Amino acid sequence: MKDYFPVDKLKTLETPFYYYDMDLLRKTLETVVSESKKYDYHIHYAIKANANPRILSAIRESGLGADCVSGGEIQAALNAGFSPTKIVFAGVGKADWEINLGLDKDIFCFNVESVAELEIINELAQQKGKKARIALRINPEVNANTHHHITTGMKENKFGINLDQIDSVLDKLETLNSVQLIGLHFHIGSQLTDLHPFQALCTRVNELQQNLAKRKIIVEHINFGGGLGIDYQYPNQNPIPDFKEYFRIFHKHFKPFPNQQIHFEPGRSIVGQCGNLISKVLYVKIGSVKKFAILDAGFTELIRPALYDAYHQIENITSEEPKETYDVVGPICESSDTFAKQIDLNKTRRGDIFVLRSAGAYGEIMASQYNCRKLPKAYFSDLL
Ligand SMILES: *Cc1c(COP(=O)(O)O)cnc(C)c1O
């Protein structure tokens, strides 16, 4: 897909940098909006996937809300113009200032992960004479079959309240006057490409709701979190995830009580495919057993391969020469700074431009300054 990239223009910019296809982002947003509208689902974009201000503006313009996991993300959402009435706030370790920020801005809902946290939210809300809207984040004990670093819905994970603890949490809630239970929240993991775990989640939530109804607890909001995966192998063939099928599964398998509002928090599936990391080849090193293409980007710009063994499609967009086999590595002083091993690429020379595809989610936002490097810039297809 060399013609997909404005190669002549990209060649003039200082590497490494992120390049966002805003057209694809808008098409993805149109799809998620139209598919979710069919069932009146509410969508809160998970800011942690990518908080670039221009990306956030485009997402906010499409009408989505925001899912935040820190005070900084709440601030980023507000700066981008998201309405506090569409902001939800999750996270196992909310600091007091972050809770206070949420209370001061009257955000829609705190997704609460423990009794300890519940007590503090209650106390801080009481000090302000407010009542905090909360949802309990329940650990549904559904195995998401994804990478162990990104599964979150099992009993031994640090996230959420386990099923066998719900009754005691509800007992506690009855003693607290400055919190109001409005919902239940679930998030089973990330990069799910097999959708069966979402069906299992629906079944689990149906059972749970039956049990809660026995205690006369019927909440107004059910939030199924995020987790829909993207196709890292074939970004050109599948640029937009199958939101239609994803929402259809929930519509088919989840049995809401009358007037229950249903929410989702997609992150990766919204921004993953529109982002690309652009890097220049510094050296081609001929080792005794391998050839290395050494890039000017490393895990400081894109940490997913080092952190999760993640695959990103890599292309040399400036060479037409026959393919050869390379390890593609970065300049950082760690062996894990490797993007790919033994892949076939058009014959590569110093100065060639490489693209790492599908890097819009958990890419730029995870960049670091390790080795005293500069944070990467971002460029946008509609501003080049
Ligand atoms: C990370 C996260 C999301 C988004 O996950 P994706 O896999 O990027 O869709 C949604 N909700 C919560 C609570 C999260 O922690």
The ligand as an ORCA input file, in Angstrom:
! r2SCAN-3c Opt
* xyz 0 1
  C      -8.432     -0.085     28.714
  C      -9.852      0.033     29.047
  C     -10.794      0.191     28.021
  C     -10.447      0.198     26.562
  O      -9.952     -1.021     26.129
  P      -9.715     -1.306     24.568
  O      -9.217     -2.685     24.536
  O      -8.707     -0.317     24.089
  O     -11.024     -1.151     23.867
  C     -12.115      0.321     28.396
  N     -12.494      0.316     29.688
  C     -11.603      0.178     30.689
  C     -12.090      0.180     32.088
  C     -10.274      0.026     30.412
  O      -9.394     -0.130     31.405
*
